[in-house]
Amino acid sequence: MSKLPTKAEIIEWISDNPTLTSKRDIAKAFGIKGAARIDLKRILKELEAEGHLQKRKKTFRDPDKLPPVSVIQITEADSDGDLYARPMEWQGEGAEPRILMSLRASDPALGPGDRILGRLAEVKGENHQYEAKLIRRIGTNPQRVLGVFRKSAEGGRILPIDKGDQKEWLVPAGATNGAKEGELVEAEQSGPKGRMGLPRARIVSRLGDPSAPKAVSLIAIHQHGIPDQFPDAVIAEADGKKPAVLTGREDMRDMPLVTIDPADARDHDDACWAHADDDPKNKGGYVIWVAIADVAHYVTPGSALDREARKRGNSSYFPDRVVPMLPDRLSGDLCSLHEGVPRACIAVRMQIDATGDKIGHRFVRGLMRSAASLNYQEVQRARDGDVNEKCAPLMAEVIDPLYEAYDLLVKARARRQPLDLDLPERKVELSDAGEVISVNFRDRLDAHKLIEEFMILANVAAAETLSAKKSPLLFRVHEEPSPEKLDALRETAQTSGLTLAKGQVLQTAHLNRLLAAAKDGDFAELINMATLRSMTQAYYSPANFGHFGLALRSYAHFTSPIRRYSDLIVHRALVSSHQWGDDGLTPQDAEDLEGTANHISDTERRSMMAERDTTDRYLAAFLSERVGNEFAGRISGVAKYGAFVRLDDTGADGLVPVRSLGNEFFHFDRDSGTLMGADSGFTLALGQKVTVKLTEAAPVSGSIALELISVEGDEVPRGGRGGYRKGRGKGGGKGHPGKRKLTRAKKKTAKVQRKVSRTRRS
């Protein structure tokens, strides 16, 4: 193309190719070379001055974009009955986009004037620019119920699964959504109480068999008492919130901050950017920016939103859903750092030197605009040389500097020696129908570790700043292991031929040397599991007892106020200590810190148990079709009633009942964590490699039963007392051993109680 493109053609190109928007990309697209590039630069500057484009460093982007979650208003229905809507918070300079509603059969009827919170997806080549799915109607918050449907001639009834909810719900004939007798359904109240004083409902979701995978997380939510229905006052308060403006904030909109999250993330509460430090006194150092959504601006002390957030304590995450701490209007919209949308934030600028040590930091309250929403996999691929269109314009200015700063932090981490456990995380993948497709272990990419290190550094900066300002706050505390647990770990190490030194103040470096000695050997998993079991559980406290696992003196959660109430408290403390506004920590907040710490530590444990139960049920459902198959695994726990085995492929834990091992009596040694046959001497111990047969998998309870086939490659003894004839694994011999006495000596050592007195800091 020899002639220059028109302004309209340039705008259309940028709209169609949002990742190829540098001047070089535009010139290449239109075949512009040589001196003609000067004219192109002039046209781009004119478009910028006219408000059609916004320049971000060396990239031009179309500002007329809507966030993925937004408030919209129904405007009209066309002749085909399709509903259209308009955005309520349009910030672009161009024409307001048209939005087509994509409604499901279970969605309520909508009409012109209705305001809704919708999830938006951009479309091309249509007479509308976006399609929207209903999250909920603004101003309405119908009560919901989960229960079993009982069909009748007039429609049916719903029997709630909550034990504390004894009332039934009436479902009219036209509101059953095709539900069948005995199905688990989710319904919402559709009208006032009808006959017999029972509320009327309409079924919005059919979950099928109560034991089916799709019902698993909902059942766990209700069994553990996790609040999943926001009160009307909370919804109304969230719906009334407006986007923050620049007044009183530092303008950070030109910084190329990016969010890096899982590919399926719906909210983005942290963004980062790094660049080489231009301070001549810090040669080889870097500046790292971490910006976090300013939730404190929207959730003010004593408000309905605040009371509900504290009650929930945190968000709960399940394979098929999230129970958020905050309503969608905040968690998915105003407090989510969506690409290209101005968002309020609290950010920290951190300087690190060439060795990776933090040498300075400062906090600001700002207004930012994310340059890109990226996922871990694409960022890692880009760093490794497989660069996609979205990452290409970000490599030199954003992605490469992030990794360069991370490389320095790795050096500092190596010196600090935080606990280096190798504990892969399971990931349950579900189909649209809620069935388990696969169970894998999550990849641990450098992109994951990069964000993790940046967040840790920001959390340390928050704790140090607030401690220096003598501000009340909530610390994240992880205390060192107890002497008793250390003795158990030391004994496990000794039986594995390894050593954990005694008689010195324990440091994470000592545990890391033990883990490194076991790495790649037969006892690697055993030592990792035993070390994990020796750890105390982390909790929140207004007193600083340090974080043993991270080898840090001061640590506070600052980076996830969307999903953790503790972080919101820290944000408020930063607001107060910097005198940024009247929405900071109140005297009442400070007075209640002890109670708040105890409460949110409890809600965190509640969520962990519900999430673990849900994963166990999904794994049982996944394995239920594989009963009779054999699997490889390792013994992960020993009790007097049997041994627990963790399967290698899925990470599922199943029980080998002691009764399935034959008729002989098995002695359980709690200290060594072993089961030993009284006649055969056959021994089961932590960490042994085993082959097992799956005999039962119950999705309803999440339990898995196993039969032991072999231990360390040797066949398991069968039959009654003394019936073991073949070669055995550890604890046995070859041939028939005859009756033998247990020769294990019981150690009688005095247990010295160590009392540690700590002085609380205000």
C-alpha positions in Angstrom: 0.0 0.0 0.0 1.7 3.2 -1.2 -0.7 5.9 0.0 -1.1 6.8 3.6 -4.2 5.2 5.4 -7.0 7.4 6.5 -7.6 8.1 10.2 -10.7 5.8 10.0 -8.6 3.0 8.6 -6.0 3.3 11.3 -8.6 3.3 14.1 -10.2 0.2 12.5 -6.8 -1.6 12.3 -6.1 -0.8 16.0 -9.5 -2.0 17.0 -9.1 -5.3 15.1 -5.5 -5.9 16.1 -5.2 -4.7 19.8 -1.8 -6.5 20.2 -0.2 -5.0 17.1 -0.5 -1.3 17.9 3.0 0.2 18.0 3.9 2.7 15.2 6.1 0.0 13.7 3.2 -2.5 13.6 0.9 0.0 12.0 3.5 1.0 9.4 4.2 -2.6 8.5 0.4 -3.3 8.2 -0.1 -0.5 5.7 3.3 -0.9 3.9 4.6 2.5 4.9 8.3 2.9 4.5 11.0 5.6 4.6 10.0 9.3 4.9 6.3 8.3 4.9 6.7 7.2 8.5 7.0 10.9 9.5 3.5 11.5 8.0 2.2 8.4 9.9 3.6 9.8 13.1 1.8 13.1 12.5 -1.5 11.3 11.9 -1.1 9.2 15.1 -0.4 12.4 17.1 -3.5 14.0 15.6 -5.6 11.0 16.6 -4.2 11.1 20.1 -5.0 14.8 20.4 -8.5 14.3 19.1 -9.1 11.6 21.8 -9.4 8.7 19.4 -6.3 7.0 20.6 -4.3 7.0 23.9 -0.5 6.6 23.8 1.0 4.3 26.3 4.8 4.5 26.0 5.4 3.3 22.4 2.0 1.7 21.9 -1.3 3.2 20.8 -4.5 1.6 22.1 -8.2 2.1 21.6 -9.6 3.6 24.8 -13.2 2.7 23.9 -13.3 -0.7 25.7 -15.6 -2.0 28.3 -14.4 -4.1 31.3 -15.4 -7.8 31.3 -17.9 -7.2 34.1 -20.0 -4.1 34.1 -23.3 -2.5 34.9 -25.5 -2.2 31.8 -29.1 -1.1 31.2 -31.7 -2.9 29.0 -32.8 -0.5 26.2 -35.0 -2.3 23.7 -36.1 -5.6 22.2 -36.0 -5.9 18.4 -38.5 -7.5 16.1 -37.0 -10.9 16.7 -37.3 -10.6 20.4 -33.6 -10.1 21.1 -32.8 -7.8 24.0 -30.2 -5.0 23.7 -28.5 -2.9 26.4 -26.2 0.0 26.9 -23.2 0.5 29.3 -23.9 2.6 32.4 -20.3 3.7 32.8 -19.0 4.5 29.3 -15.7 6.3 29.4 -14.7 6.2 25.8 -14.9 9.2 23.4 -16.4 7.3 20.5 -20.0 6.1 20.0 -21.5 4.1 22.9 -21.3 0.4 22.1 -24.4 -1.7 21.6 -24.7 -4.9 23.7 -26.8 -8.0 22.9 -28.1 -10.0 25.9 -27.4 -13.7 25.7 -30.0 -15.1 28.1 -30.4 -18.6 29.4 -33.7 -20.4 30.0 -33.4 -20.1 33.8 -32.7 -16.3 33.7 -35.6 -14.0 34.8 -37.5 -11.9 32.4 -35.9 -8.6 31.6 -37.4 -5.4 30.1 -36.4 -1.9 29.1 -35.0 0.1 32.0 -33.7 -2.9 34.0 -30.2 -2.4 35.2 -28.1 -5.6 35.5 -24.6 -6.6 36.3 -23.4 -8.5 33.3 -20.4 -10.5 32.0 -19.3 -9.0 28.7 -17.6 -10.5 25.7 -16.5 -8.5 22.6 -17.7 -9.7 19.2 -16.7 -8.8 15.7 -18.7 -8.5 12.4 -22.1 -8.0 14.1 -24.4 -5.0 14.4 -23.5 -5.0 18.1 -20.1 -4.8 19.8 -20.6 -6.9 22.9 -22.7 -9.8 24.1 -23.6 -10.0 27.8 -24.6 -12.8 30.2 -26.7 -12.0 33.2 -24.9 -12.2 36.6 -27.9 -10.6 38.4 -30.3 -7.8 38.2 -29.3 -4.7 40.0 -31.5 -3.9 43.0 -32.8 -7.5 43.4 -31.3 -10.2 45.6 -33.7 -13.1 45.7 -33.1 -15.7 48.5 -31.7 -19.0 47.1 -32.0 -22.6 48.3 -30.3 -25.8 47.5 -32.3 -28.9 47.9 -33.9 -32.1 46.5 -36.9 -31.7 44.1 -40.0 -33.7 44.9 -42.4 -33.7 41.9 -46.2 -33.3 42.2 -49.2 -32.7 39.9 -49.0 -29.0 40.7 -45.3 -28.6 40.1 -43.4 -29.8 43.2 -41.5 -29.0 46.3 -37.9 -28.5 47.3 -36.5 -30.1 50.5 -33.5 -28.0 51.5 -30.3 -30.0 52.2 -29.3 -27.7 55.1 -30.1 -29.6 58.3 -31.1 -26.3 60.0 -33.6 -25.4 57.3 -36.8 -27.4 57.8 -39.2 -25.5 55.7 -40.1 -26.7 52.2 -40.4 -24.5 49.1 -43.3 -24.7 46.7 -42.5 -24.8 42.9 -45.3 -23.9 40.5 -45.8 -26.1 37.5 -44.3 -23.5 35.1 -41.2 -22.9 37.2 -39.7 -26.4 37.5 -37.2 -25.9 34.6 -37.8 -29.6 33.7 -36.5 -30.9 37.0 -37.0 -34.6 37.7 -38.0 -36.4 40.8 -35.1 -36.7 43.3 -32.8 -34.3 41.5 -30.7 -31.8 43.4 -31.7 -28.3 42.3 -30.8 -24.7 43.0 -33.8 -22.3 43.2 -34.5 -18.8 44.0 -37.6 -17.2 45.7 -40.0 -16.1 43.0 -42.8 -14.7 45.1 -44.4 -14.2 48.6 -45.5 -17.1 50.7 -48.3 -19.2 49.1 -50.6 -21.7 50.7 -49.5 -23.3 53.9 -47.2 -20.4 54.4 -44.4 -21.8 52.3 -42.3 -19.6 50.0 -42.7 -20.0 46.2 -39.6 -20.6 44.1 -38.4 -21.1 40.6 -35.6 -23.6 39.8 -32.6 -21.9 38.2 -30.2 -24.8 38.0 -30.6 -28.6 37.8 -27.7 -30.4 39.4 -29.0 -33.9 38.8 -28.0 -36.8 41.1 -27.1 -35.4 44.6 -24.0 -37.5 44.4 -23.0 -36.2 40.9 -19.8 -34.1 40.6 -21.8 -30.9 39.7 -23.4 -31.0 43.2 -20.2 -31.6 45.1 -19.0 -28.1 45.9 -22.5 -26.8 46.7 -23.0 -29.5 49.3 -19.6 -28.8 50.9 -20.5 -25.1 51.0 -23.7 -25.8 52.9 -22.2 -28.5 55.2 -19.4 -26.2 56.4 -21.7 -23.2 56.8 -19.9 -21.0 54.4 -22.2 -18.0 53.7 -23.0 -17.9 49.9 -25.9 -15.5 49.8 -25.3 -11.8 50.2 -27.9 -9.8 52.3 -30.0 -7.3 50.4 -28.3 -4.3 52.2 -24.9 -5.6 51.0 -25.9 -5.9 47.4 -27.6 -2.5 47.4 -24.5 -0.9 48.9 -22.2 -2.5 46.3 -24.5 -1.6 43.4 -24.4 2.1 44.6 -20.6 2.3 44.3 -19.0 4.4 41.5 -15.5 4.2 40.0 -12.9 6.1 41.9 -11.6 9.4 40.3 -8.0 10.8 40.2 -8.6 13.4 43.0 -6.3 12.8 45.9 -4.4 10.0 44.0 -1.1 9.7 42.2 -1.7 9.3 38.4 -0.2 5.9 37.4 -2.2 5.4 34.2 0.9 5.6 32.0 2.8 3.0 33.9 2.9 -0.3 31.9 1.6 -2.3 34.9 0.3 -5.8 33.9 -1.7 -8.5 35.7 -0.5 -12.1 35.5 -3.0 -14.7 36.6 -4.3 -18.2 35.8 -5.8 -18.4 32.4 -9.3 -18.9 33.8 -9.1 -16.0 36.3 -12.1 -13.7 36.5 -10.7 -11.1 38.7 -7.3 -9.4 38.9 -6.3 -7.8 42.2 -2.6 -7.3 41.7 -0.4 -5.8 38.9 3.3 -5.4 38.6 6.1 -3.7 36.6 9.8 -3.6 37.0 12.6 -1.6 35.4 16.3 -1.1 35.9 17.0 1.5 38.6 18.3 4.8 37.2 19.8 5.8 40.5 23.6 5.9 40.0 24.0 4.8 43.7 22.2 1.5 42.9 24.1 0.1 40.0 22.7 -3.1 38.8 19.6 -2.7 40.9 15.9 -2.7 39.9 12.7 -0.9 40.8 9.7 -3.1 41.3 6.2 -1.8 41.4 3.3 -3.8 42.9 -0.2 -2.3 42.6 -3.1 -3.8 44.5 -6.8 -3.0 44.0 -7.9 -0.3 46.5 -10.7 -2.2 48.2 -10.6 0.1 51.2 -12.0 2.9 49.1 -15.2 0.9 48.5 -15.5 -1.2 51.7 -15.5 1.4 54.5 -15.4 0.5 58.2 -18.8 -0.3 59.8 -20.6 -0.5 56.4 -22.9 -3.4 55.4 -20.1 -4.5 53.0 -17.6 -4.4 55.8 -19.7 -6.4 58.2 -20.3 -9.1 55.5 -16.7 -9.2 54.4 -15.6 -9.7 58.0 -18.2 -12.4 58.5 -16.9 -14.4 55.5 -13.3 -13.7 56.3 -12.1 -14.8 52.9 -13.2 -16.1 49.5 -13.5 -19.9 49.1 -12.3 -21.5 45.9 -13.7 -24.7 44.4 -13.0 -26.4 41.0 -16.3 -25.2 39.6 -17.1 -22.0 41.5 -16.0 -19.3 43.9 -17.8 -18.1 47.0 -16.4 -14.5 47.0 -15.8 -12.3 50.1 -17.3 -9.3 48.2 -20.2 -9.1 45.7 -19.6 -9.3 41.9 -20.0 -5.5 41.5 -16.7 -5.1 43.5 -14.8 -8.4 43.1 -15.4 -8.8 39.4 -15.7 -5.1 38.4 -14.6 -2.0 40.4 -11.9 -3.8 42.4 -10.6 -5.9 39.5 -7.7 -4.4 37.6 -9.1 -5.1 34.1 -7.0 -4.3 31.1 -7.3 -0.7 29.8 -9.7 0.4 32.5 -8.8 3.0 35.1 -8.9 1.5 38.6 -8.1 2.7 42.1 -5.1 1.1 43.7 -2.6 1.2 46.6 0.9 0.6 45.2 4.4 0.1 46.6 7.6 1.1 44.8 10.4 -1.1 46.0 14.1 -0.7 45.2 16.3 -3.8 45.2 20.1 -3.8 44.8 22.2 -6.0 42.6 22.1 -8.8 45.2 18.3 -8.8 45.4 18.0 -7.2 48.8 15.3 -4.5 49.3 17.0 -1.2 50.1 14.0 1.1 50.1 10.3 1.3 49.5 7.4 3.8 49.6 3.6 3.4 49.3 1.2 5.5 47.2 -2.5 5.7 46.7 -3.1 5.9 42.9 -5.2 5.5 39.8 -3.7 2.9 37.4 -4.7 1.3 34.1 -3.5 -2.2 33.4 -1.5 -2.4 30.1 -2.4 -6.1 29.7 -4.2 -9.0 31.4 -1.8 -11.9 30.9 -1.7 -15.5 32.1 1.2 -17.5 33.5 1.6 -19.9 30.6 1.8 -17.3 27.9 4.2 -15.1 29.9 6.5 -18.1 30.5 6.3 -19.2 26.8 7.1 -15.7 25.8 10.2 -15.6 28.1 11.3 -19.0 26.6 11.1 -17.6 23.1 7.6 -18.6 22.0 6.1 -15.1 21.9 2.4 -14.6 21.0 0.9 -11.4 19.6 -0.3 -10.2 22.9 3.2 -10.5 24.6 5.2 -9.3 21.6 4.9 -5.5 22.2 5.5 -6.0 25.9 8.7 -8.0 25.8 11.4 -5.3 26.0 9.6 -2.9 28.4 7.6 -5.3 30.6 8.2 -9.0 30.5 12.0 -9.2 30.2 12.6 -6.6 33.1 10.2 -8.6 35.3 12.3 -11.7 34.9 15.5 -9.7 35.4 14.3 -8.4 38.7 13.1 -11.8 39.7 16.6 -13.3 39.0 17.9 -10.9 41.6 15.2 -11.9 44.1 16.2 -15.5 43.6 19.7 -14.6 44.9 18.2 -13.0 48.0 15.9 -16.0 48.6 18.8 -18.4 48.4 20.6 -16.5 51.2 17.4 -16.2 53.3 16.6 -19.9 53.0 12.8 -20.1 53.3 11.5 -23.6 53.8 11.8 -25.4 50.4 9.1 -28.1 50.5 8.3 -30.0 47.2 4.5 -30.3 47.5 2.8 -30.3 44.1 -0.7 -28.9 44.0 -3.5 -30.9 42.4 -5.8 -29.4 39.8 -9.2 -30.8 39.1 -10.4 -30.1 35.6 -14.2 -30.2 34.9 -16.3 -30.3 31.8 -19.2 -27.9 31.3 -21.5 -30.5 32.8 -19.4 -30.6 36.0 -17.8 -34.0 35.4 -14.2 -34.6 36.1 -12.1 -34.7 32.9 -8.7 -35.1 34.5 -6.8 -34.6 37.7 -3.3 -33.3 37.3 -0.6 -31.5 39.2 -0.2 -27.8 38.6 2.9 -26.7 36.8 5.3 -24.5 38.9 6.6 -22.2 36.3 9.1 -19.4 36.8 6.2 -17.0 36.0 4.4 -18.4 39.1 7.5 -18.0 41.3 8.1 -14.5 39.9 4.7 -13.2 41.0 5.0 -15.1 44.3 8.3 -13.4 45.1 7.0 -9.9 44.2 4.0 -10.4 46.4 6.1 -11.6 49.3 8.4 -8.5 49.0 5.3 -6.3 48.9 3.9 -8.0 52.0 7.2 -7.5 53.9 7.2 -3.8 52.9 3.7 -3.4 54.3 4.6 -5.0 57.6 7.8 -3.0 57.9 6.1 0.4 57.1 3.3 -0.1 59.5 5.6 -1.4 62.3 7.8 1.7 61.8 4.8 4.0 62.0 3.7 2.1 65.1 0.3 1.4 63.5 -1.9 -1.5 64.6 -2.1 -4.2 62.0 -2.6 -7.9 61.5 0.5 -10.0 61.0 0.7 -13.3 59.2 2.3 -15.5 61.8 3.9 -18.9 61.3 5.7 -20.2 64.5 8.5 -22.7 64.6 7.7 -26.4 65.2 7.2 -27.7 68.7 10.0 -29.8 70.3 7.8 -32.9 70.2 7.1 -32.6 66.5 10.8 -32.0 65.8 11.7 -35.1 67.7 9.3 -37.1 65.5 10.8 -35.6 62.4 14.3 -36.4 63.6 13.3 -40.0 64.3 11.8 -40.3 60.8 15.0 -38.9 59.3 17.2 -41.3 61.3 15.2 -44.4 60.1 15.7 -43.1 56.5 19.5 -42.9 57.0 19.4 -39.1 57.2 20.3 -36.6 60.0 18.6 -33.6 61.5 21.0 -32.0 63.9 19.9 -31.6 67.5 20.9 -29.1 70.2 20.8 -25.9 68.2 18.3 -23.2 67.5 16.3 -24.5 64.5 16.4 -22.6 61.3 14.8 -23.3 58.0 18.2 -23.8 56.5 18.6 -26.9 58.7 15.3 -28.4 57.3 16.3 -27.5 53.8 19.6 -29.4 54.2 17.5 -32.4 55.2 15.2 -32.0 52.3 18.1 -31.6 49.9 19.8 -34.8 51.2 16.5 -36.7 50.6 15.9 -35.2 47.2 15.7 -37.7 44.3 16.1 -40.6 46.7 13.7 -43.3 47.9 12.8 -41.2 50.9 12.2 -37.8 49.3 8.4 -37.9 49.6 8.5 -39.3 53.1 10.8 -36.5 54.3 8.7 -33.9 52.6 5.5 -35.2 54.2 7.1 -35.6 57.6 8.5 -32.1 57.4 5.1 -30.7 56.5 3.5 -32.5 59.4 6.0 -31.0 61.8 5.0 -27.5 60.9 2.5 -25.4 62.9 -0.4 -23.9 61.1 -0.1 -20.2 60.1 -2.6 -17.7 61.6 -3.3 -14.0 62.0 -2.3 -12.0 65.0 -2.0 -8.3 66.0 1.3 -9.4 67.7 4.4 -10.1 65.6 5.8 -13.6 66.2 7.5 -13.8 62.8 7.1 -16.2 59.9 9.2 -19.2 60.3 8.4 -20.9 57.0 9.4 -17.8 54.9 12.3 -17.0 57.3 11.0 -13.5 57.8 10.9 -11.3 60.9 7.8 -9.3 59.8 5.1 -10.4 57.4 1.6 -9.1 56.7 -0.9 -9.9 54.0 -1.3 -6.9 51.8 -1.7 -8.2 48.2 -5.3 -9.7 48.1 -7.9 -7.5 49.7 -10.6 -8.8 47.3 -10.4 -12.2 48.8 -8.9 -11.8 52.3 -10.2 -9.5 55.1 -6.8 -9.5 56.7 -5.4 -7.6 53.7 -8.2 -5.1 53.9 -7.2 -4.3 57.5 -3.6 -3.8 56.3 -4.8 -1.4 53.6 -6.8 0.6 56.1 -3.8 0.8 58.3 -1.8 2.2 55.4 -4.5 4.7 54.6 -4.5 5.9 58.2 -0.8 6.0 58.7 -0.2 7.9 55.5 -3.3 10.2 56.1 -4.7 9.5 52.7 -8.3 9.8 53.7 -11.1 9.1 56.2 -11.6 5.5 55.1 -8.6 4.1 57.1 -8.4 2.0 60.2 -10.7 3.2 62.9 -10.2 3.1 66.7 -12.9 0.4 66.7 -11.0 -1.7 64.2 -7.8 -1.4 66.3 -9.7 -2.4 69.4 -11.2 -5.4 67.7 -8.0 -6.7 66.1 -7.6 -9.7 68.5 -11.1 -10.9 67.9 -10.8 -10.2 64.1 -7.6 -12.2 64.0 -9.1 -15.2 65.7 -12.3 -15.0 63.6 -10.6 -14.9 60.2 -8.1 -17.6 61.2 -11.2 -19.8 61.8 -12.9 -18.8 58.5 -9.6 -19.6 56.7 -9.6 -23.1 58.2 -13.3 -23.5 57.4 -12.6 -22.8 53.8 -9.6 -25.1 53.6 -11.7 -28.0 55.0 -14.5 -27.3 52.6 -12.1 -27.1 49.6 -10.3 -30.2 50.7 -13.6 -32.1 51.1 -14.7 -31.0 47.7 -11.5 -32.1 46.1 -11.7 -35.5 47.8 -15.3 -36.0 46.5 -14.3 -35.0 43.0 -11.4 -37.4 43.1 -13.7 -40.2 44.4 -16.1 -39.5 41.6 -13.3 -39.5 39.1 -12.0 -42.9 40.4 -15.4 -44.5 40.9 -15.3 -45.8 37.3 -11.9 -47.4 37.9 -12.7 -49.7 40.8 -10.7 -52.9 40.4 -7.7 -51.1 38.8 -4.3 -51.2 40.3 -2.4 -48.0 41.1 1.1 -47.0 42.3 1.5 -44.8 45.3 3.2 -44.2 48.6 2.2 -44.6 52.2 1.3 -41.1 53.4 0.0 -41.9 56.9 -0.3 -44.7 59.4 -3.0 -45.2 62.1 -3.9 -48.1 64.3 -6.8 -48.9 61.9 -4.8 -48.9 58.7 -2.5 -47.1 56.3 -3.2 -44.2 54.0 -1.8 -44.3 50.5 -1.4 -41.3 48.2 -1.8 -42.4 44.6 0.9 -41.1 42.3 -1.3 -40.2 39.3 -4.0 -38.2 41.0 -2.7 -37.4 44.5 -5.8 -39.0 45.9 -5.6 -40.5 49.4 -7.1 -43.8 50.2 -7.2 -46.1 53.2 -5.9 -49.7 53.4 -7.9 -51.1 56.4 -5.8 -53.1 58.8 -8.4 -55.9 58.6 -7.6 -56.3 54.9 -4.0 -57.3 55.8 -4.9 -60.7 57.2 -5.8 -62.2 60.5 -2.7 -61.5 62.5 -2.6 -58.6 65.0 -0.8 -55.5 63.9 1.0 -53.3 66.5 0.8 -49.5 65.9 3.8 -47.5 66.9 2.8 -43.9 67.1 6.3 -42.5 67.5 7.8 -44.2 64.5 4.6 -44.2 62.5 4.6 -47.9 61.7 2.3 -50.9 61.7 4.0 -54.2 62.4 2.5 -57.7 62.2 2.9 -59.6 65.5 3.6 -62.9 63.8 5.2 -62.1 60.5 7.0 -58.9 61.4 5.6 -57.4 58.1 5.9 -53.7 58.5 4.1 -50.7 56.9 5.9 -47.3 57.3 5.6 -43.8 56.0 7.0 -43.2 52.5 7.1 -46.9 51.3 6.3 -47.4 47.6 3.3 -49.6 47.2 0.9 -51.0 44.6 -2.7 -51.0 45.5 -6.1 -52.1 44.1 -9.0 -49.7 44.2 -11.8 -51.5 46.0 -14.2 -48.6 46.6 -14.7 -44.9 45.7 -17.7 -43.2 47.2 -18.4 -39.7 45.7 -20.9 -38.8 48.4 -18.5 -39.2 51.3 -15.2 -38.7 49.3 -13.8 -41.9 50.8 -11.5 -44.3 48.9 -10.8 -47.8 50.0 -7.7 -49.8 48.8 -6.3 -53.2 48.9 -2.5 -53.6 49.3 -0.9 -55.7 46.5 2.8 -55.1 47.0 5.3 -53.0 49.1 8.6 -51.9 47.7 8.1 -54.4 44.9 7.5 -57.4 47.2 4.1 -59.2 47.4 2.0 -58.6 50.5 1.5 -61.6 52.8 -1.9 -63.3 52.7 -3.8 -65.6 54.9 -3.9 -66.1 58.7 -1.2 -65.9 61.3 2.2 -66.8 60.1 1.0 -67.2 56.6 3.7 -65.1 54.9 5.9 -67.3 52.7 7.4 -65.0 50.1 10.1 -62.3 50.2 9.0 -59.2 52.0 9.6 -55.5 51.9 11.0 -53.5 54.8 10.5 -55.2 58.1 10.3 -58.8 56.8 12.8 -61.4 55.8 13.0 -64.2 53.3 11.3 -67.6 53.9 9.1 -68.4 56.8 10.3 -66.5 59.8 8.1 -68.4 62.4 6.8 -66.7 65.4 8.8 -63.8 66.6 8.5 -61.3 69.4 8.5 -57.6 68.9 11.9 -56.5 70.0 11.4 -52.8 69.6 12.5 -51.1 72.8 10.3 -48.3 74.2 12.3 -45.2 74.8 11.6 -43.5 78.1 13.0 -40.0 77.8 11.9 -37.1 79.9 10.1 -34.5 77.8 11.3 -31.0 78.6 8.6 -28.4 78.3 10.0 -25.3 76.6 8.1 -22.2 77.6 8.6 -19.3 75.3 7.4 -15.9 76.6 6.7 -13.3 74.0 6.1 -9.6 74.5 3.4 -8.3 72.2 4.0 -5.2 70.2 1.3 -2.7 69.8 
